[in-house]
Amino acid sequence: MELDLDESSLAIGRIERALSRIEKALADRVNRPTPASATPAADQSALKAEVAAVIGELDRLIAEAGRG
């Protein structure tokens, strides 16, 4: 199954949005008055999920590009 141009564009858009959310979450952490070690587990989990989503999309794009 090859990705067409529209699917690739959508995947890239998902990656961009996820990276923007990651960037915002990291900026919010820097601006918080509490130490980084006090970051709630839910924030950590959400950030890890965003990173995993980006990696998954990139893996998919790379695999499809290798096929053709």
C-alpha positions as CSV (number, residue, x, y, z in Angstrom):
1,M,0.0,0.0,0.0
2,E,1.6,3.2,-1.2
3,L,0.9,6.6,0.2
4,D,-0.4,9.0,-2.3
5,L,0.4,12.7,-2.2
6,D,-2.8,13.6,-0.2
7,E,-2.0,10.9,2.4
8,S,1.6,12.1,2.7
9,S,0.4,15.7,3.1
10,L,-2.0,14.6,5.8
11,A,0.7,12.6,7.6
12,I,3.1,15.6,7.5
13,G,0.3,17.8,8.8
14,R,-0.2,15.4,11.8
15,I,3.5,15.4,12.4
16,E,3.7,19.2,12.4
17,R,0.7,19.5,14.8
18,A,2.2,16.9,17.1
19,L,5.5,18.7,17.1
20,S,3.8,22.0,17.9
21,R,2.0,20.4,20.8
22,I,5.3,19.0,22.1
23,E,7.0,22.4,21.7
24,K,4.2,24.0,23.6
25,A,4.3,21.4,26.4
26,L,8.1,21.9,26.8
27,A,7.7,25.7,26.8
28,D,5.0,25.4,29.4
29,R,7.3,23.3,31.6
30,V,10.1,25.9,31.3
31,N,7.7,28.7,32.4
32,R,6.3,26.7,35.4
33,P,7.6,27.9,38.8
34,T,7.8,24.3,40.1
35,P,10.9,22.2,39.5
36,A,10.9,19.8,36.5
37,S,11.0,16.8,38.8
38,A,7.5,17.8,40.1
39,T,6.0,17.3,36.6
40,P,2.7,15.4,36.9
41,A,2.7,11.9,35.5
42,A,-0.2,12.7,33.2
43,D,1.9,15.5,31.5
44,Q,4.8,13.0,31.1
45,S,2.5,10.4,29.7
46,A,0.9,12.8,27.2
47,L,4.3,14.1,26.0
48,K,5.5,10.5,25.5
49,A,2.3,9.7,23.5
50,E,2.9,12.7,21.3
51,V,6.5,11.7,20.7
52,A,5.4,8.1,19.9
53,A,2.8,9.5,17.4
54,V,5.5,11.5,15.6
55,I,7.8,8.6,15.5
56,G,5.1,6.3,14.2
57,E,4.1,8.7,11.4
58,L,7.8,9.2,10.4
59,D,8.3,5.4,10.4
60,R,5.3,5.0,8.2
61,L,6.4,7.7,5.7
62,I,9.9,6.3,5.6
63,A,8.7,2.7,5.0
64,E,6.4,3.9,2.2
65,A,9.1,6.0,0.6
66,G,11.4,3.0,0.6
67,R,8.8,1.0,-1.3
68,G,8.4,3.5,-4.0
